[in-house]
Amino acid sequence: MSTATDSDIADLSYEQARDELVGLVAKLEGGQVGLEDAMTLWRRGEALAAHCTAWLERAEASLRAQTDAEGAGTD
């Protein structure tokens, strides 16, 4: 089974990574892949999940900083 390398994950938007992760989970849950391919999909899924988590954490920090800055200006 060929999957793109994990280095391409950094170029994915949150939505692209999430959608790919959902597809990988469906394949794994379907049970139609062999053990070696399942392990490859699992590793890719872990990398996609980490990318999504990091993206969400950056978005949360950005929103928090914006909210803090707006709150500081209303004294």
PDB file of N, H, CA, C and O in Angstrom:
ATOM      1  N   MET A   1       0.848  -1.170   0.000  1.00  0.00           N
ATOM      2  CA  MET A   1       0.000   0.000   0.000  1.00  0.00           C
ATOM      3  C   MET A   1       0.891   1.229   0.000  1.00  0.00           C
ATOM      4  O   MET A   1       1.814   1.334   0.808  1.00  0.00           O
ATOM      5  N   SER A   2       0.621   2.146  -0.891  1.00  0.00           N
ATOM      6  H   SER A   2      -0.129   2.061  -1.548  1.00  0.00           H
ATOM      7  CA  SER A   2       1.447   3.348  -0.925  1.00  0.00           C
ATOM      8  C   SER A   2       0.660   4.508  -0.350  1.00  0.00           C
ATOM      9  O   SER A   2      -0.487   4.756  -0.722  1.00  0.00           O
ATOM     10  N   THR A   3       1.306   5.209   0.565  1.00  0.00           N
ATOM     11  H   THR A   3       2.238   5.007   0.866  1.00  0.00           H
ATOM     12  CA  THR A   3       0.735   6.446   1.097  1.00  0.00           C
ATOM     13  C   THR A   3       1.788   7.514   0.918  1.00  0.00           C
ATOM     14  O   THR A   3       2.978   7.224   0.792  1.00  0.00           O
ATOM     15  N   ALA A   4       1.341   8.739   0.909  1.00  0.00           N
ATOM     16  H   ALA A   4       0.374   8.975   1.012  1.00  0.00           H
ATOM     17  CA  ALA A   4       2.292   9.836   0.807  1.00  0.00           C
ATOM     18  C   ALA A   4       3.171   9.844   2.051  1.00  0.00           C
ATOM     19  O   ALA A   4       2.783   9.329   3.100  1.00  0.00           O
ATOM     20  N   THR A   5       4.313  10.411   1.931  1.00  0.00           N
ATOM     21  H   THR A   5       4.628  10.830   1.079  1.00  0.00           H
ATOM     22  CA  THR A   5       5.217  10.458   3.078  1.00  0.00           C
ATOM     23  C   THR A   5       4.677  11.418   4.121  1.00  0.00           C
ATOM     24  O   THR A   5       3.914  12.331   3.806  1.00  0.00           O
ATOM     25  N   ASP A   6       5.080  11.202   5.369  1.00  0.00           N
ATOM     26  H   ASP A   6       5.699  10.459   5.624  1.00  0.00           H
ATOM     27  CA  ASP A   6       4.618  12.048   6.454  1.00  0.00           C
ATOM     28  C   ASP A   6       5.082  13.493   6.291  1.00  0.00           C
ATOM     29  O   ASP A   6       4.478  14.403   6.858  1.00  0.00           O
ATOM     30  N   SER A   7       6.139  13.711   5.529  1.00  0.00           N
ATOM     31  H   SER A   7       6.630  12.972   5.068  1.00  0.00           H
ATOM     32  CA  SER A   7       6.636  15.082   5.352  1.00  0.00           C
ATOM     33  C   SER A   7       5.628  15.954   4.620  1.00  0.00           C
ATOM     34  O   SER A   7       5.685  17.177   4.745  1.00  0.00           O
ATOM     35  N   ASP A   8       4.710  15.372   3.864  1.00  0.00           N
ATOM     36  H   ASP A   8       4.664  14.378   3.763  1.00  0.00           H
ATOM     37  CA  ASP A   8       3.712  16.167   3.157  1.00  0.00           C
ATOM     38  C   ASP A   8       2.591  16.626   4.084  1.00  0.00           C
ATOM     39  O   ASP A   8       1.801  17.492   3.709  1.00  0.00           O
ATOM     40  N   ILE A   9       2.510  16.067   5.278  1.00  0.00           N
ATOM     41  H   ILE A   9       3.152  15.364   5.583  1.00  0.00           H
ATOM     42  CA  ILE A   9       1.435  16.414   6.196  1.00  0.00           C
ATOM     43  C   ILE A   9       1.504  17.885   6.594  1.00  0.00           C
ATOM     44  O   ILE A   9       0.468  18.530   6.758  1.00  0.00           O
ATOM     45  N   ALA A  10       2.694  18.412   6.748  1.00  0.00           N
ATOM     46  H   ALA A  10       3.535  17.887   6.615  1.00  0.00           H
ATOM     47  CA  ALA A  10       2.855  19.814   7.145  1.00  0.00           C
ATOM     48  C   ALA A  10       2.204  20.762   6.140  1.00  0.00           C
ATOM     49  O   ALA A  10       1.839  21.882   6.499  1.00  0.00           O
ATOM     50  N   ASP A  11       2.057  20.337   4.903  1.00  0.00           N
ATOM     51  H   ASP A  11       2.354  19.428   4.611  1.00  0.00           H
ATOM     52  CA  ASP A  11       1.462  21.179   3.867  1.00  0.00           C
ATOM     53  C   ASP A  11      -0.060  21.096   3.834  1.00  0.00           C
ATOM     54  O   ASP A  11      -0.703  21.843   3.096  1.00  0.00           O
ATOM     55  N   LEU A  12      -0.644  20.194   4.629  1.00  0.00           N
ATOM     56  H   LEU A  12      -0.121  19.587   5.228  1.00  0.00           H
ATOM     57  CA  LEU A  12      -2.093  20.009   4.613  1.00  0.00           C
ATOM     58  C   LEU A  12      -2.783  21.026   5.507  1.00  0.00           C
ATOM     59  O   LEU A  12      -2.271  21.401   6.562  1.00  0.00           O
ATOM     60  N   SER A  13      -3.949  21.462   5.067  1.00  0.00           N
ATOM     61  H   SER A  13      -4.365  21.157   4.210  1.00  0.00           H
ATOM     62  CA  SER A  13      -4.780  22.290   5.936  1.00  0.00           C
ATOM     63  C   SER A  13      -5.361  21.380   7.023  1.00  0.00           C
ATOM     64  O   SER A  13      -5.281  20.155   6.934  1.00  0.00           O
ATOM     65  N   TYR A  14      -5.938  21.998   8.036  1.00  0.00           N
ATOM     66  H   TYR A  14      -6.003  22.993   8.109  1.00  0.00           H
ATOM     67  CA  TYR A  14      -6.581  21.210   9.088  1.00  0.00           C
ATOM     68  C   TYR A  14      -7.654  20.300   8.487  1.00  0.00           C
ATOM     69  O   TYR A  14      -7.721  19.114   8.810  1.00  0.00           O
ATOM     70  N   GLU A  15      -8.483  20.856   7.620  1.00  0.00           N
ATOM     71  H   GLU A  15      -8.428  21.819   7.358  1.00  0.00           H
ATOM     72  CA  GLU A  15      -9.588  20.099   7.039  1.00  0.00           C
ATOM     73  C   GLU A  15      -9.088  18.936   6.189  1.00  0.00           C
ATOM     74  O   GLU A  15      -9.653  17.844   6.241  1.00  0.00           O
ATOM     75  N   GLN A  16      -8.038  19.160   5.412  1.00  0.00           N
ATOM     76  H   GLN A  16      -7.579  20.047   5.371  1.00  0.00           H
ATOM     77  CA  GLN A  16      -7.482  18.090   4.588  1.00  0.00           C
ATOM     78  C   GLN A  16      -6.946  16.958   5.464  1.00  0.00           C
ATOM     79  O   GLN A  16      -7.193  15.783   5.192  1.00  0.00           O
ATOM     80  N   ALA A  17      -6.214  17.320   6.511  1.00  0.00           N
ATOM     81  H   ALA A  17      -6.013  18.274   6.732  1.00  0.00           H
ATOM     82  CA  ALA A  17      -5.650  16.315   7.407  1.00  0.00           C
ATOM     83  C   ALA A  17      -6.753  15.551   8.122  1.00  0.00           C
ATOM     84  O   ALA A  17      -6.696  14.327   8.235  1.00  0.00           O
ATOM     85  N   ARG A  18      -7.760  16.277   8.605  1.00  0.00           N
ATOM     86  H   ARG A  18      -7.806  17.271   8.513  1.00  0.00           H
ATOM     87  CA  ARG A  18      -8.881  15.633   9.295  1.00  0.00           C
ATOM     88  C   ARG A  18      -9.618  14.668   8.369  1.00  0.00           C
ATOM     89  O   ARG A  18      -9.935  13.545   8.761  1.00  0.00           O
ATOM     90  N   ASP A  19      -9.889  15.105   7.150  1.00  0.00           N
ATOM     91  H   ASP A  19      -9.632  16.018   6.831  1.00  0.00           H
ATOM     92  CA  ASP A  19     -10.602  14.246   6.206  1.00  0.00           C
ATOM     93  C   ASP A  19      -9.803  12.991   5.867  1.00  0.00           C
ATOM     94  O   ASP A  19     -10.360  11.898   5.770  1.00  0.00           O
ATOM     95  N   GLU A  20      -8.497  13.157   5.689  1.00  0.00           N
ATOM     96  H   GLU A  20      -8.045  14.045   5.768  1.00  0.00           H
ATOM     97  CA  GLU A  20      -7.662  11.986   5.412  1.00  0.00           C
ATOM     98  C   GLU A  20      -7.661  11.049   6.609  1.00  0.00           C
ATOM     99  O   GLU A  20      -7.724   9.830   6.446  1.00  0.00           O
ATOM    100  N   LEU A  21      -7.590  11.610   7.811  1.00  0.00           N
ATOM    101  H   LEU A  21      -7.539  12.600   7.943  1.00  0.00           H
ATOM    102  CA  LEU A  21      -7.606  10.799   9.021  1.00  0.00           C
ATOM    103  C   LEU A  21      -8.905  10.013   9.130  1.00  0.00           C
ATOM    104  O   LEU A  21      -8.885   8.834   9.484  1.00  0.00           O
ATOM    105  N   VAL A  22     -10.021  10.641   8.833  1.00  0.00           N
ATOM    106  H   VAL A  22     -10.038  11.599   8.545  1.00  0.00           H
ATOM    107  CA  VAL A  22     -11.319   9.960   8.865  1.00  0.00           C
ATOM    108  C   VAL A  22     -11.319   8.792   7.872  1.00  0.00           C
ATOM    109  O   VAL A  22     -11.824   7.712   8.179  1.00  0.00           O
ATOM    110  N   GLY A  23     -10.760   9.011   6.701  1.00  0.00           N
ATOM    111  H   GLY A  23     -10.350   9.888   6.452  1.00  0.00           H
ATOM    112  CA  GLY A  23     -10.676   7.941   5.702  1.00  0.00           C
ATOM    113  C   GLY A  23      -9.803   6.780   6.156  1.00  0.00           C
ATOM    114  O   GLY A  23     -10.135   5.616   5.928  1.00  0.00           O
ATOM    115  N   LEU A  24      -8.682   7.102   6.803  1.00  0.00           N
ATOM    116  H   LEU A  24      -8.412   8.047   6.989  1.00  0.00           H
ATOM    117  CA  LEU A  24      -7.795   6.050   7.299  1.00  0.00           C
ATOM    118  C   LEU A  24      -8.479   5.224   8.381  1.00  0.00           C
ATOM    119  O   LEU A  24      -8.362   3.999   8.404  1.00  0.00           O
ATOM    120  N   VAL A  25      -9.184   5.892   9.262  1.00  0.00           N
ATOM    121  H   VAL A  25      -9.279   6.887   9.243  1.00  0.00           H
ATOM    122  CA  VAL A  25      -9.898   5.183  10.327  1.00  0.00           C
ATOM    123  C   VAL A  25     -10.935   4.239   9.715  1.00  0.00           C
ATOM    124  O   VAL A  25     -11.083   3.102  10.164  1.00  0.00           O
ATOM    125  N   ALA A  26     -11.644   4.705   8.702  1.00  0.00           N
ATOM    126  H   ALA A  26     -11.523   5.629   8.338  1.00  0.00           H
ATOM    127  CA  ALA A  26     -12.642   3.864   8.040  1.00  0.00           C
ATOM    128  C   ALA A  26     -11.996   2.628   7.421  1.00  0.00           C
ATOM    129  O   ALA A  26     -12.542   1.530   7.518  1.00  0.00           O
ATOM    130  N   LYS A  27     -10.841   2.799   6.789  1.00  0.00           N
ATOM    131  H   LYS A  27     -10.397   3.692   6.710  1.00  0.00           H
ATOM    132  CA  LYS A  27     -10.130   1.654   6.206  1.00  0.00           C
ATOM    133  C   LYS A  27      -9.721   0.667   7.288  1.00  0.00           C
ATOM    134  O   LYS A  27      -9.888  -0.544   7.138  1.00  0.00           O
ATOM    135  N   LEU A  28      -9.184   1.196   8.377  1.00  0.00           N
ATOM    136  H   LEU A  28      -9.048   2.180   8.499  1.00  0.00           H
ATOM    137  CA  LEU A  28      -8.742   0.323   9.465  1.00  0.00           C
ATOM    138  C   LEU A  28      -9.925  -0.394  10.105  1.00  0.00           C
ATOM    139  O   LEU A  28      -9.840  -1.586  10.403  1.00  0.00           O
ATOM    140  N   GLU A  29     -11.009   0.308  10.315  1.00  0.00           N
ATOM    141  H   GLU A  29     -11.079   1.276  10.073  1.00  0.00           H
ATOM    142  CA  GLU A  29     -12.189  -0.300  10.909  1.00  0.00           C
ATOM    143  C   GLU A  29     -12.823  -1.332   9.985  1.00  0.00           C
ATOM    144  O   GLU A  29     -13.449  -2.288  10.442  1.00  0.00           O
ATOM    145  N   GLY A  30     -12.653  -1.128   8.677  1.00  0.00           N
ATOM    146  H   GLY A  30     -12.144  -0.351   8.306  1.00  0.00           H
ATOM    147  CA  GLY A  30     -13.207  -2.065   7.706  1.00  0.00           C
ATOM    148  C   GLY A  30     -12.527  -3.421   7.744  1.00  0.00           C
ATOM    149  O   GLY A  30     -13.099  -4.420   7.306  1.00  0.00           O
ATOM    150  N   GLY A  31     -11.315  -3.460   8.262  1.00  0.00           N
ATOM    151  H   GLY A  31     -10.850  -2.649   8.618  1.00  0.00           H
ATOM    152  CA  GLY A  31     -10.607  -4.729   8.402  1.00  0.00           C
ATOM    153  C   GLY A  31     -10.181  -5.374   7.094  1.00  0.00           C
ATOM    154  O   GLY A  31      -9.890  -6.569   7.066  1.00  0.00           O
ATOM    155  N   GLN A  32     -10.139  -4.621   6.027  1.00  0.00           N
ATOM    156  H   GLN A  32     -10.375  -3.649   6.049  1.00  0.00           H
ATOM    157  CA  GLN A  32      -9.813  -5.189   4.724  1.00  0.00           C
ATOM    158  C   GLN A  32      -8.356  -4.977   4.315  1.00  0.00           C
ATOM    159  O   GLN A  32      -7.994  -5.241   3.168  1.00  0.00           O
ATOM    160  N   VAL A  33      -7.520  -4.506   5.232  1.00  0.00           N
ATOM    161  H   VAL A  33      -7.814  -4.292   6.164  1.00  0.00           H
ATOM    162  CA  VAL A  33      -6.106  -4.312   4.921  1.00  0.00           C
ATOM    163  C   VAL A  33      -5.282  -5.288   5.746  1.00  0.00           C
ATOM    164  O   VAL A  33      -5.659  -5.659   6.858  1.00  0.00           O
ATOM    165  N   GLY A  34      -4.164  -5.692   5.191  1.00  0.00           N
ATOM    166  H   GLY A  34      -3.858  -5.390   4.288  1.00  0.00           H
ATOM    167  CA  GLY A  34      -3.270  -6.599   5.896  1.00  0.00           C
ATOM    168  C   GLY A  34      -2.564  -5.891   7.043  1.00  0.00           C
ATOM    169  O   GLY A  34      -2.637  -4.670   7.181  1.00  0.00           O
ATOM    170  N   LEU A  35      -1.889  -6.672   7.853  1.00  0.00           N
ATOM    171  H   LEU A  35      -1.830  -7.664   7.742  1.00  0.00           H
ATOM    172  CA  LEU A  35      -1.239  -6.144   9.039  1.00  0.00           C
ATOM    173  C   LEU A  35      -0.190  -5.087   8.705  1.00  0.00           C
ATOM    174  O   LEU A  35      -0.151  -4.034   9.341  1.00  0.00           O
ATOM    175  N   GLU A  36       0.651  -5.354   7.721  1.00  0.00           N
ATOM    176  H   GLU A  36       0.618  -6.209   7.204  1.00  0.00           H
ATOM    177  CA  GLU A  36       1.698  -4.395   7.360  1.00  0.00           C
ATOM    178  C   GLU A  36       1.088  -3.081   6.874  1.00  0.00           C
ATOM    179  O   GLU A  36       1.534  -2.003   7.268  1.00  0.00           O
ATOM    180  N   ASP A  37       0.076  -3.171   6.024  1.00  0.00           N
ATOM    181  H   ASP A  37      -0.286  -4.046   5.704  1.00  0.00           H
ATOM    182  CA  ASP A  37      -0.598  -1.965   5.543  1.00  0.00           C
ATOM    183  C   ASP A  37      -1.327  -1.255   6.678  1.00  0.00           C
ATOM    184  O   ASP A  37      -1.356  -0.025   6.727  1.00  0.00           O
ATOM    185  N   ALA A  38      -1.910  -2.019   7.582  1.00  0.00           N
ATOM    186  H   ALA A  38      -1.886  -3.018   7.543  1.00  0.00           H
ATOM    187  CA  ALA A  38      -2.595  -1.423   8.727  1.00  0.00           C
ATOM    188  C   ALA A  38      -1.611  -0.639   9.589  1.00  0.00           C
ATOM    189  O   ALA A  38      -1.938   0.445  10.074  1.00  0.00           O
ATOM    190  N   MET A  39      -0.426  -1.171   9.780  1.00  0.00           N
ATOM    191  H   MET A  39      -0.161  -2.051   9.387  1.00  0.00           H
ATOM    192  CA  MET A  39       0.580  -0.459  10.576  1.00  0.00           C
ATOM    193  C   MET A  39       1.013   0.830   9.875  1.00  0.00           C
ATOM    194  O   MET A  39       1.219   1.852  10.530  1.00  0.00           O
ATOM    195  N   THR A  40       1.150   0.787   8.561  1.00  0.00           N
ATOM    196  H   THR A  40       0.982  -0.043   8.029  1.00  0.00           H
ATOM    197  CA  THR A  40       1.494   1.989   7.798  1.00  0.00           C
ATOM    198  C   THR A  40       0.395   3.032   7.925  1.00  0.00           C
ATOM    199  O   THR A  40       0.672   4.214   8.129  1.00  0.00           O
ATOM    200  N   LEU A  41      -0.848   2.594   7.804  1.00  0.00           N
ATOM    201  H   LEU A  41      -1.073   1.634   7.638  1.00  0.00           H
ATOM    202  CA  LEU A  41      -1.980   3.509   7.954  1.00  0.00           C
ATOM    203  C   LEU A  41      -2.031   4.072   9.373  1.00  0.00           C
ATOM    204  O   LEU A  41      -2.301   5.258   9.564  1.00  0.00           O
ATOM    205  N   TRP A  42      -1.773   3.228  10.358  1.00  0.00           N
ATOM    206  H   TRP A  42      -1.554   2.265  10.203  1.00  0.00           H
ATOM    207  CA  TRP A  42      -1.793   3.674  11.752  1.00  0.00           C
ATOM    208  C   TRP A  42      -0.758   4.778  11.994  1.00  0.00           C
ATOM    209  O   TRP A  42      -1.054   5.800  12.614  1.00  0.00           O
ATOM    210  N   ARG A  43       0.470   4.549  11.488  1.00  0.00           N
ATOM    211  H   ARG A  43       0.710   3.719  10.984  1.00  0.00           H
ATOM    212  CA  ARG A  43       1.522   5.555  11.659  1.00  0.00           C
ATOM    213  C   ARG A  43       1.140   6.863  10.972  1.00  0.00           C
ATOM    214  O   ARG A  43       1.350   7.941  11.528  1.00  0.00           O
ATOM    215  N   ARG A  44       0.590   6.774   9.791  1.00  0.00           N
ATOM    216  H   ARG A  44       0.419   5.898   9.339  1.00  0.00           H
ATOM    217  CA  ARG A  44       0.151   7.970   9.064  1.00  0.00           C
ATOM    218  C   ARG A  44      -0.965   8.666   9.849  1.00  0.00           C
ATOM    219  O   ARG A  44      -0.991   9.892   9.959  1.00  0.00           O
ATOM    220  N   GLY A  45      -1.873   7.875  10.384  1.00  0.00           N
ATOM    221  H   GLY A  45      -1.852   6.879  10.294  1.00  0.00           H
ATOM    222  CA  GLY A  45      -2.961   8.427  11.176  1.00  0.00           C
ATOM    223  C   GLY A  45      -2.462   9.153  12.413  1.00  0.00           C
ATOM    224  O   GLY A  45      -2.982  10.211  12.767  1.00  0.00           O
ATOM    225  N   GLU A  46      -1.465   8.593  13.069  1.00  0.00           N
ATOM    226  H   GLU A  46      -1.044   7.733  12.782  1.00  0.00           H
ATOM    227  CA  GLU A  46      -0.874   9.244  14.240  1.00  0.00           C
ATOM    228  C   GLU A  46      -0.274  10.597  13.852  1.00  0.00           C
ATOM    229  O   GLU A  46      -0.432  11.582  14.574  1.00  0.00           O
ATOM    230  N   ALA A  47       0.406  10.638  12.725  1.00  0.00           N
ATOM    231  H   ALA A  47       0.535   9.838  12.139  1.00  0.00           H
ATOM    232  CA  ALA A  47       1.014  11.889  12.261  1.00  0.00           C
ATOM    233  C   ALA A  47      -0.068  12.903  11.880  1.00  0.00           C
ATOM    234  O   ALA A  47       0.074  14.093  12.162  1.00  0.00           O
ATOM    235  N   LEU A  48      -1.132  12.449  11.252  1.00  0.00           N
ATOM    236  H   LEU A  48      -1.248  11.482  11.023  1.00  0.00           H
ATOM    237  CA  LEU A  48      -2.231  13.345  10.896  1.00  0.00           C
ATOM    238  C   LEU A  48      -2.911  13.892  12.147  1.00  0.00           C
ATOM    239  O   LEU A  48      -3.226  15.080  12.218  1.00  0.00           O
ATOM    240  N   ALA A  49      -3.135  13.027  13.130  1.00  0.00           N
ATOM    241  H   ALA A  49      -2.878  12.062  13.073  1.00  0.00           H
ATOM    242  CA  ALA A  49      -3.767  13.467  14.379  1.00  0.00           C
ATOM    243  C   ALA A  49      -2.897  14.499  15.093  1.00  0.00           C
ATOM    244  O   ALA A  49      -3.411  15.484  15.623  1.00  0.00           O
ATOM    245  N   ALA A  50      -1.593  14.280  15.109  1.00  0.00           N
ATOM    246  H   ALA A  50      -1.176  13.480  14.678  1.00  0.00           H
ATOM    247  CA  ALA A  50      -0.680  15.236  15.741  1.00  0.00           C
ATOM    248  C   ALA A  50      -0.720  16.579  15.002  1.00  0.00           C
ATOM    249  O   ALA A  50      -0.687  17.635  15.634  1.00  0.00           O
ATOM    250  N   HIS A  51      -0.791  16.542  13.689  1.00  0.00           N
ATOM    251  H   HIS A  51      -0.818  15.684  13.175  1.00  0.00           H
ATOM    252  CA  HIS A  51      -0.879  17.761  12.885  1.00  0.00           C
ATOM    253  C   HIS A  51      -2.163  18.518  13.217  1.00  0.00           C
ATOM    254  O   HIS A  51      -2.138  19.736  13.391  1.00  0.00           O
ATOM    255  N   CYS A  52      -3.272  17.810  13.303  1.00  0.00           N
ATOM    256  H   CYS A  52      -3.292  16.820  13.161  1.00  0.00           H
ATOM    257  CA  CYS A  52      -4.553  18.440  13.623  1.00  0.00           C
ATOM    258  C   CYS A  52      -4.512  19.058  15.023  1.00  0.00           C
ATOM    259  O   CYS A  52      -4.978  20.179  15.226  1.00  0.00           O
ATOM    260  N   THR A  53      -3.960  18.329  15.970  1.00  0.00           N
ATOM    261  H   THR A  53      -3.581  17.419  15.804  1.00  0.00           H
ATOM    262  CA  THR A  53      -3.866  18.833  17.339  1.00  0.00           C
ATOM    263  C   THR A  53      -3.021  20.093  17.391  1.00  0.00           C
ATOM    264  O   THR A  53      -3.404  21.069  18.037  1.00  0.00           O
ATOM    265  N   ALA A  54      -1.878  20.085  16.720  1.00  0.00           N
ATOM    266  H   ALA A  54      -1.568  19.292  16.196  1.00  0.00           H
ATOM    267  CA  ALA A  54      -1.005  21.256  16.712  1.00  0.00           C
ATOM    268  C   ALA A  54      -1.705  22.440  16.053  1.00  0.00           C
ATOM    269  O   ALA A  54      -1.585  23.571  16.524  1.00  0.00           O
ATOM    270  N   TRP A  55      -2.425  22.191  14.982  1.00  0.00           N
ATOM    271  H   TRP A  55      -2.522  21.273  14.599  1.00  0.00           H
ATOM    272  CA  TRP A  55      -3.140  23.263  14.287  1.00  0.00           C
ATOM    273  C   TRP A  55      -4.180  23.875  15.209  1.00  0.00           C
ATOM    274  O   TRP A  55      -4.293  25.098  15.294  1.00  0.00           O
ATOM    275  N   LEU A  56      -4.943  23.034  15.900  1.00  0.00           N
ATOM    276  H   LEU A  56      -4.851  22.040  15.831  1.00  0.00           H
ATOM    277  CA  LEU A  56      -5.975  23.529  16.813  1.00  0.00           C
ATOM    278  C   LEU A  56      -5.366  24.295  17.985  1.00  0.00           C
ATOM    279  O   LEU A  56      -5.922  25.304  18.421  1.00  0.00           O
ATOM    280  N   GLU A  57      -4.240  23.828  18.491  1.00  0.00           N
ATOM    281  H   GLU A  57      -3.788  23.009  18.137  1.00  0.00           H
ATOM    282  CA  GLU A  57      -3.576  24.536  19.585  1.00  0.00           C
ATOM    283  C   GLU A  57      -3.091  25.910  19.142  1.00  0.00           C
ATOM    284  O   GLU A  57      -3.191  26.877  19.897  1.00  0.00           O
ATOM    285  N   ARG A  58      -2.563  26.002  17.914  1.00  0.00           N
ATOM    286  H   ARG A  58      -2.482  25.217  17.301  1.00  0.00           H
ATOM    287  CA  ARG A  58      -2.143  27.306  17.397  1.00  0.00           C
ATOM    288  C   ARG A  58      -3.342  28.234  17.213  1.00  0.00           C
ATOM    289  O   ARG A  58      -3.263  29.423  17.521  1.00  0.00           O
ATOM    290  N   ALA A  59      -4.438  27.696  16.717  1.00  0.00           N
ATOM    291  H   ALA A  59      -4.502  26.730  16.468  1.00  0.00           H
ATOM    292  CA  ALA A  59      -5.640  28.503  16.525  1.00  0.00           C
ATOM    293  C   ALA A  59      -6.176  29.000  17.871  1.00  0.00           C
ATOM    294  O   ALA A  59      -6.572  30.159  18.001  1.00  0.00           O
ATOM    295  N   GLU A  60      -6.185  28.123  18.857  1.00  0.00           N
ATOM    296  H   GLU A  60      -5.863  27.182  18.752  1.00  0.00           H
ATOM    297  CA  GLU A  60      -6.651  28.510  20.185  1.00  0.00           C
ATOM    298  C   GLU A  60      -5.762  29.603  20.786  1.00  0.00           C
ATOM    299  O   GLU A  60      -6.263  30.567  21.366  1.00  0.00           O
ATOM    300  N   ALA A  61      -4.452  29.448  20.647  1.00  0.00           N
ATOM    301  H   ALA A  61      -4.045  28.665  20.176  1.00  0.00           H
ATOM    302  CA  ALA A  61      -3.523  30.459  21.174  1.00  0.00           C
ATOM    303  C   ALA A  61      -3.724  31.789  20.469  1.00  0.00           C
ATOM    304  O   ALA A  61      -3.669  32.841  21.107  1.00  0.00           O
ATOM    305  N   SER A  62      -3.953  31.760  19.182  1.00  0.00           N
ATOM    306  H   SER A  62      -3.997  30.906  18.664  1.00  0.00           H
ATOM    307  CA  SER A  62      -4.178  32.980  18.420  1.00  0.00           C
ATOM    308  C   SER A  62      -5.459  33.672  18.880  1.00  0.00           C
ATOM    309  O   SER A  62      -5.480  34.887  19.073  1.00  0.00           O
ATOM    310  N   LEU A  63      -6.522  32.894  19.052  1.00  0.00           N
ATOM    311  H   LEU A  63      -6.504  31.906  18.895  1.00  0.00           H
ATOM    312  CA  LEU A  63      -7.780  33.479  19.523  1.00  0.00           C
ATOM    313  C   LEU A  63      -7.647  34.034  20.932  1.00  0.00           C
ATOM    314  O   LEU A  63      -8.183  35.098  21.242  1.00  0.00           O
ATOM    315  N   ARG A  64      -6.930  33.308  21.782  1.00  0.00           N
ATOM    316  H   ARG A  64      -6.495  32.444  21.530  1.00  0.00           H
ATOM    317  CA  ARG A  64      -6.715  33.771  23.148  1.00  0.00           C
ATOM    318  C   ARG A  64      -5.939  35.085  23.150  1.00  0.00           C
ATOM    319  O   ARG A  64      -6.279  36.009  23.889  1.00  0.00           O
ATOM    320  N   ALA A  65      -4.902  35.167  22.328  1.00  0.00           N
ATOM    321  H   ALA A  65      -4.626  34.417  21.727  1.00  0.00           H
ATOM    322  CA  ALA A  65      -4.100  36.394  22.256  1.00  0.00           C
ATOM    323  C   ALA A  65      -4.934  37.550  21.745  1.00  0.00           C
ATOM    324  O   ALA A  65      -4.811  38.667  22.248  1.00  0.00           O
ATOM    325  N   GLN A  66      -5.780  37.307  20.759  1.00  0.00           N
ATOM    326  H   GLN A  66      -5.880  36.400  20.351  1.00  0.00           H
ATOM    327  CA  GLN A  66      -6.637  38.358  20.216  1.00  0.00           C
ATOM    328  C   GLN A  66      -7.642  38.812  21.275  1.00  0.00           C
ATOM    329  O   GLN A  66      -7.862  40.011  21.453  1.00  0.00           O
ATOM    330  N   THR A  67      -8.245  37.865  21.969  1.00  0.00           N
ATOM    331  H   THR A  67      -8.067  36.892  21.825  1.00  0.00           H
ATOM    332  CA  THR A  67      -9.204  38.199  23.013  1.00  0.00           C
ATOM    333  C   THR A  67      -8.553  38.981  24.136  1.00  0.00           C
ATOM    334  O   THR A  67      -9.125  39.949  24.635  1.00  0.00           O
ATOM    335  N   ASP A  68      -7.347  38.561  24.540  1.00  0.00           N
ATOM    336  H   ASP A  68      -6.882  37.774  24.134  1.00  0.00           H
ATOM    337  CA  ASP A  68      -6.608  39.268  25.589  1.00  0.00           C
ATOM    338  C   ASP A  68      -6.279  40.692  25.154  1.00  0.00           C
ATOM    339  O   ASP A  68      -6.394  41.631  25.942  1.00  0.00           O
ATOM    340  N   ALA A  69      -5.866  40.849  23.889  1.00  0.00           N
ATOM    341  H   ALA A  69      -5.773  40.086  23.249  1.00  0.00           H
ATOM    342  CA  ALA A  69      -5.519  42.177  23.392  1.00  0.00           C
ATOM    343  C   ALA A  69      -6.753  43.083  23.334  1.00  0.00           C
ATOM    344  O   ALA A  69      -6.668  44.270  23.648  1.00  0.00           O
ATOM    345  N   GLU A  70      -7.879  42.531  22.940  1.00  0.00           N
ATOM    346  H   GLU A  70      -7.947  41.567  22.685  1.00  0.00           H
ATOM    347  CA  GLU A  70      -9.107  43.317  22.889  1.00  0.00           C
ATOM    348  C   GLU A  70      -9.555  43.688  24.306  1.00  0.00           C
ATOM    349  O   GLU A  70     -10.037  44.796  24.540  1.00  0.00           O
ATOM    350  N   GLY A  71      -9.393  42.763  25.239  1.00  0.00           N
ATOM    351  H   GLY A  71      -9.002  41.863  25.049  1.00  0.00           H
ATOM    352  CA  GLY A  71      -9.771  43.026  26.620  1.00  0.00           C
ATOM    353  C   GLY A  71      -8.884  44.064  27.262  1.00  0.00           C
ATOM    354  O   GLY A  71      -9.344  44.837  28.103  1.00  0.00           O
ATOM    355  N   ALA A  72      -7.640  44.094  26.888  1.00  0.00           N
ATOM    356  H   ALA A  72      -7.267  43.466  26.205  1.00  0.00           H
ATOM    357  CA  ALA A  72      -6.703  45.063  27.454  1.00  0.00           C
ATOM    358  C   ALA A  72      -6.994  46.470  26.945  1.00  0.00           C
ATOM    359  O   ALA A  72      -6.673  47.451  27.615  1.00  0.00           O
ATOM    360  N   GLY A  73      -7.588  46.572  25.785  1.00  0.00           N
ATOM    361  H   GLY A  73      -7.848  45.775  25.240  1.00  0.00           H
ATOM    362  CA  GLY A  73      -7.857  47.876  25.199  1.00  0.00           C
ATOM    363  C   GLY A  73      -9.161  48.490  25.648  1.00  0.00           C
ATOM    364  O   GLY A  73      -9.473  49.609  25.240  1.00  0.00           O
ATOM    365  N   THR A  74      -9.940  47.806  26.472  1.00  0.00           N
ATOM    366  H   THR A  74      -9.686  46.897  26.804  1.00  0.00           H
ATOM    367  CA  THR A  74     -11.247  48.335  26.876  1.00  0.00           C
ATOM    368  C   THR A  74     -11.262  48.871  28.294  1.00  0.00           C
ATOM    369  O   THR A  74     -12.335  49.015  28.880  1.00  0.00           O
ATOM    370  N   ASP A  75     -10.122  49.165  28.853  1.00  0.00           N
ATOM    371  H   ASP A  75      -9.251  49.047  28.377  1.00  0.00           H
ATOM    372  CA  ASP A  75     -10.080  49.690  30.226  1.00  0.00           C
ATOM    373  C   ASP A  75     -10.607  51.083  30.317  1.00  0.00           C
ATOM    374  O   ASP A  75     -10.637  51.661  31.403  1.00  0.00           O
TER     375      ASP A  75
END
